[in-house]
Amino acid sequence: MTIVTGECKTRLSYENKLILAPMVRVGTLPMRLLALDYGADIVYSEELIDWKFLKSVRRVNDVLGTVDFLDLSDGTVVFRTCGKEINKVVVQLGTSDPARALAVAKLIENDVAGIDINMGCPKEFSLKGGMGAALLYQPEKAKSILCHLVANIKIPVTCKIRVFESIDDTLNLVKELASTGISAIAVHGRTKVERPQHPNRCETIKKISEVLSIPVIANGGSREIDKYSDIFKFKEECGSSSVMIARTAETNCSIFRKKGMKDLEDVIKDYLKYAVDYDNSPSNTKYCVQNMLRELQETPRGKKFLECQTLEQICAIWNLGDYCRKKQLEYQSKGILGRREVTPDLLDPKRKKQKTDIDGEGVHVTMKCAFIRVNFVTDPDLPKSKLIAYCAKNKFDLPKYKVFNEDKLFRAVATLNDVKYSSSYWEKNKRFAEQGAALVACVSLGLISKEDLVKDGSILE
């Protein structure tokens, strides 16, 4: 796979483009790549909050061929990208502060094609943080953020807004925003309080297109867009340069396909292959498939799908279980990066020379075991539960646990019959750390097969 290692070589154009809109939890890498395969020209990430980006670290993932930005507090992927989209992916940023926005932009500008500032999200979280649609009512702050970015980064800067009730108020706003030097503006033709059941204000978007010299991207037409040709009818009605599609793409991403939409069954399979290829989280994968299935979740197969917890279980529903298993084994054998490389010394390599508190515990048995909750179906299967049952059967005292916390990461030591067990893997919470230590004890005592843990990815070395 090609790894993103340098700067984008082509400056993004927003003229006559079909664009995948930013969608919460949907605009992750597998869906973006799928949209590009089907004909989208530009793909937006889901909205990503500035402070979350700023507590992440950039890592090249040699196994997946990606660049990952990992949250240092728990190792989850904040943003993942790859060479297939380097000149086509725009990160949408949730921010209320010019300095934070610029810090994020500097962090990611060599790995993306553009940065968009969210000025349209009506959710309470965004509004309380002064982000999203809150910026519509603070034009000076909105302009400050955009000016700060335009002046200091080398990739295009855009913003996405909602309209006001008054066309004149909307036109005054977009003129102010365009004066900052942004490359384009995306307009959702509904107000902050309007929802999908309300008609899209296409006439307002058309007025905006007439008064601005920069490209205008029309959004909000999912009610009118059922097939490929509808995209261009919507574009003409709005007089816009380009069209951005959200809900229709969320349910069937092949709306971008010039030859016509594919059967949903095939779309789901195409999506799942990308989810496997790029090690997408099971929870995010499940959420995206749920949005595709909609009412089909009530069918027997849909209900079976809703019970799935792992990526392999989801894939098995669509006869891709073997494909998923082979890929996961391949990645594990290559030492896949991501959550597993997050340690307290990740940002400060000098700390590797320092001993942690746990080093003084005199641990007898150490393994690098990750506690993966979905690998344990019932509570009696949990490592701690197995140890309790083992102690009851042999009339031993129950194990004792001591937890160590560094930079919001956790390790534990389990003591049983004066023998101390610990996993060298840093977990994201105390409960998982204790289960990890118990897992080491269970393997050492023969209560859990080490070979099984290697297969399911719990053993990391």
HELIX and SHEET records of a PDB file:
HELIX    1   1 LEU A   29  TYR A   38  1                                  10    
HELIX    2   2 ASP A   50  LEU A   54  1                                   5    
HELIX    3   3 GLY A   83  GLU A   85  5                                   3    
HELIX    4   4 PRO A   98  ILE A  108  1                                  11    
HELIX    5   5 GLU A  124  LYS A  128  1                                   5    
HELIX    6   6 GLY A  132  TYR A  137  5                                   6    
HELIX    7   7 PRO A  139  ASN A  152  1                                  14    
HELIX    8   8 ILE A  167  ALA A  178  1                                  12    
HELIX    9   9 CYS A  202  VAL A  211  1                                  10    
HELIX   10  10 TYR A  228  CYS A  238  1                                  11    
HELIX   11  11 ARG A  247  THR A  251  1                                   5    
HELIX   12  12 CYS A  253  PHE A  256  5                                   4    
HELIX   13  13 LEU A  264  ASP A  277  1                                  14    
HELIX   14  14 PRO A  282  LEU A  293  1                                  12    
HELIX   15  15 ARG A  294  GLU A  298  5                                   5    
HELIX   16  16 PRO A  300  LEU A  306  1                                   7    
HELIX   17  17 LEU A  311  ILE A  317  1                                   7    
HELIX   18  18 GLY A  321  SER A  333  1                                  13    
HELIX   19  19 ARG A  339  GLU A  341  5                                   3    
HELIX   20  20 PRO A  349  LYS A  353  5                                   5    
HELIX   21  21 ASP A  357  GLU A  361  5                                   5    
HELIX   22  22 ARG A  373  ASN A  375  5                                   3    
HELIX   23  23 ASP A  379  ASP A  381  5                                   3    
HELIX   24  24 PRO A  383  ASN A  394  1                                  12    
HELIX   25  25 LYS A  430  SER A  444  1                                  15    
HELIX   26  26 LYS A  450  ASP A  456  1                                   7    
SHEET    1   A 9 LEU A  48  ILE A  49  0                                        
SHEET    2   A 9 VAL A  89  GLY A  94  1                                        
SHEET    3   A 9 ILE A  42  TYR A  44  1                                        
SHEET    4   A 9 LEU A  18  LEU A  20  1                                        
SHEET    5   A 9 SER A 242  ILE A 245  1                                        
SHEET    6   A 9 VAL A 216  ASN A 219  1                                        
SHEET    7   A 9 ALA A 184  HIS A 188  1                                        
SHEET    8   A 9 VAL A 157  ARG A 162  1                                        
SHEET    9   A 9 GLY A 114  MET A 119  1                                        
SHEET    1   B 3 SER A  56  ASN A  61  0                                        
SHEET    2   B 3 THR A  66  ASP A  71 -1                                        
SHEET    3   B 3 VAL A  77  CYS A  82 -1                                        
SHEET    1   C 4 VAL A 365  MET A 367  0                                        
SHEET    2   C 4 VAL A 419  SER A 423  1                                        
SHEET    3   C 4 LEU A 409  LEU A 416 -1                                        
SHEET    4   C 4 LYS A 400  GLU A 406 -1                                        
END                                                                             
